[in-house]
Amino acid sequence: MRDEIKMLENMITNLSEAELEKCFEEILEWRKTGVLSEDSLVRRLWNQFKEESGNKAFPIYLMSEPIFYEIAYRHYKV
């Protein structure tokens, strides 16, 4: 499982600032409405991760934490 998480973190680290901002906006909307758009970047990343890792059971709600971590890391890194 740790290798899978590392893979997910690497995928998110490779996102551009614009893509990361888009993910953030999508997650905010998801939290407000309870719906994550079928064509969202977060959902595409989730599907890509499940395909590449082979973990078809990985829950989508776990996508938020590594995305938020990357946003905070870029903003506050020392």
C-alpha positions in Angstrom: 0.0 0.0 0.0 2.9 2.4 0.8 4.2 2.0 -2.8 0.7 2.9 -4.1 0.5 6.0 -2.0 4.0 7.0 -3.2 2.8 6.5 -6.8 -0.2 8.7 -6.1 1.9 11.4 -4.5 4.3 11.4 -7.5 1.3 11.8 -9.9 0.1 14.8 -7.9 3.6 16.3 -7.6 3.8 16.3 -11.4 0.7 18.5 -11.7 1.1 22.1 -12.9 0.0 25.0 -10.7 -3.1 25.4 -12.9 -4.0 21.7 -12.6 -3.5 21.8 -8.9 -5.7 24.9 -8.6 -8.4 23.1 -10.8 -8.3 20.1 -8.4 -8.7 22.4 -5.4 -11.7 24.1 -7.0 -13.3 20.8 -7.9 -12.8 19.4 -4.4 -14.4 22.6 -2.9 -17.4 22.2 -5.2 -17.5 18.5 -4.4 -17.7 19.3 -0.6 -20.4 21.8 -1.2 -22.6 19.8 -3.5 -21.6 16.2 -2.7 -21.1 15.6 -6.4 -17.8 15.3 -8.3 -18.2 15.9 -12.0 -17.6 12.9 -14.2 -15.2 14.9 -16.3 -13.2 16.4 -13.4 -9.5 16.3 -13.2 -9.7 14.7 -9.8 -11.7 11.8 -11.2 -9.3 11.4 -14.2 -6.4 11.3 -11.8 -8.2 8.7 -9.6 -9.0 6.6 -12.7 -5.4 6.8 -13.9 -4.1 5.9 -10.4 -6.4 2.9 -10.2 -5.3 1.7 -13.6 -1.6 2.1 -13.0 -1.6 0.7 -9.5 -4.0 -2.1 -10.1 -5.9 -1.1 -7.0 -9.5 -0.9 -8.4 -10.9 -0.6 -4.9 -9.1 2.6 -4.0 -11.8 5.0 -2.7 -12.1 8.4 -4.5 -12.5 10.3 -1.3 -8.9 9.6 -0.4 -7.8 11.7 -3.4 -8.3 15.0 -1.4 -5.6 14.6 1.2 -2.6 14.2 -1.1 -3.9 17.0 -3.3 -4.2 19.3 -0.3 -0.8 18.2 1.0 0.8 19.2 -2.3 -0.9 22.6 -2.3 0.3 23.3 1.3 3.8 22.0 0.6 4.2 24.3 -2.4 2.9 27.2 -0.5 4.7 26.7 2.8 7.9 24.8 1.9 11.0 26.1 3.5 
